[in-house]
Amino acid sequence: MLNAIEVILICLVAQAALTDLAVRKIPNVLVLSGLLLALILHLLSSPPWAPLSQWLAGIVAGFFLFLPLYLLRGMAAGDVKLMAMVGGFSGPALALQIAVLSYLIGGVMALLMLGVSGRWRDSARNLAQICKPLLLRLFGMPLLPVPLAPSASVGGVPYGVAIALGTVGVVAWTHH
């Protein structure tokens, strides 16, 4: 049976997924409310100070697990903040599991979206343009990264959906 923390977490990630699908944005108010709710629920359910460290460690873990993709322009800041909120509810160990499952689900979603849109070649060209300076730098050539034009994007993945599905999957697996 799900506890209050898990039920509220699932409700929040479901709302984030629906909002991400509808307007392609995850509202800061949803993330901040979730962080506050997680802290309150952790404080009410455990001995003092233990949940505070679990809450904070989960936030840091969730944030830093998704930060590299944001820095590589592979996802939006709202997705990173949502994963930090999920970590605040789940703690660092489950945040890692949720992030890995969300990465896998997001990758499948991206491949499906590329297949439906037929923009495989554009995607391969963009990937080559991003990776070429990195590979040349590995061989000792001092090159600057080449930024992609904003119009070069082949589309975005509503990663809030992947995070929601990853969260539900991990929570369901822990009760299996």
Number of C-alpha atoms within 10 A of each C-alpha: 7 11 7 11 17 18 13 17 24 18 13 20 28 19 18 27 22 18 17 20 16 11 10 18 19 27 16 12 9 15 22 14 13 22 23 14 18 25 19 15 17 23 16 11 11 11 10 11 11 11 22 18 14 20 28 20 20 26 26 19 24 29 24 16 18 23 21 13 15 15 11 9 11 14 19 21 18 20 26 24 23 30 33 31 32 33 32 32 29 27 23 22 14 20 29 18 17 27 24 17 19 24 17 14 19 21 15 13 17 17 14 12 17 19 11 10 11 12 14 15 11 14 16 12 12 17 12 13 15 16 14 14 17 17 13 13 14 10 9 8 11 11 12 10 13 12 9 13 8 7 7 11 12 18 13 13 21 25 30 30 24 25 28 26 21 24 28 20 15 19 20 13 9 10 8 6
